[in-house]
């Protein structure tokens, strides 16, 4: 397995951005840039061994700076997903955050991690070759309290997986929820919709949302609804269903409560990743397993891709051209005491691991 580091370009502010290329078995290749820790490309073989990029992205650095509102491939934080009314109270103190999704704060607000340049360096672990990304988030960034130091390590492993390990520490009590926002299309980037992909999600419950996509607090059963992926099925029927939650969100944009991972505080001990979801594309034979030690996973079916951005292949992205499977704590947990805690305190270390494993149905 190999690591290559190359200049990717300069931001509008003159900051240098590097690109790291990780290569592994069977031609598996991941490319990550230090702007936003963005996974710009993931090339994986199909059942015949043919390689294709299976993650959505943009064509160059300028587009990632100005057109990446969909957060293609980015690391998002300090708080992934939504916080209601851009506000939370911790230890009796109320913090006002940047609103960037109507009245709510989404993915850390206007100063979120997806738009920052991280410090990168090659990394080698027993699992394989990788890149370590480091970012210091100053006290008050986005309205969040305390200085936070974050490290994310991408590793391409010997068993054809992209592993992402997150750690964070702080000097004041804060909330934290980190994830990667890759969009997957296992037939290949720019080849059309993910409607015929087969999806499995290891969850008996999900968190319904209000009209602003904030969880109501209910942990609703998936049984008898379009949210039931406990047996693998195609995505299309659910996306086109008349279920009020689907209509309201224009598709899937919801959090599932995973069965296999126990709830734990953000600063809790390390937990072993368990299978959260499985995605399969029949024409290519590609399979994607998602393993995590997080308690939830957000499935987003690209509802607001509207043809205004173009991928590296030159194709315009439209509704349903990719699916995001974001491992996470639940949305709006800082305002919902019944949800697993996302509080991180000084002296604790936030730890989270997600593994995207790429397989095929070839014998």
Secondary structure, DSSP 8 states (H G I E B T S, - for coil): -EEEEEEEEE-TTS-EEEEEEEE-GGG-EEEEESBTT-EEEEEEE-TTS-EEE-B---SSHHHHHHSGGG-TT-EE-SB-SEEGGGEEEETTEEEE----BTTBEETTGGG-GGGSB-EEEEEEETTEEEEEEEEEE-TTGGG--S-EEEEEEEEEETTSEEEEEEEEEESS-EE-B-EE--EE-TT-TTS--STT-EEEE-EEEEE-B-TTS-B-S--EE-TTSTT--SS-EESHHHHT---HHHHHHTS-EEEEEESSS----TT------EEEEEEEETTTTEEEEEEESSSEEEEE--TT-EEEEE-TTS-EEETTS-EEEEEES-TTGGG-TTS---EE-TT--EEEEEEEEEEES--
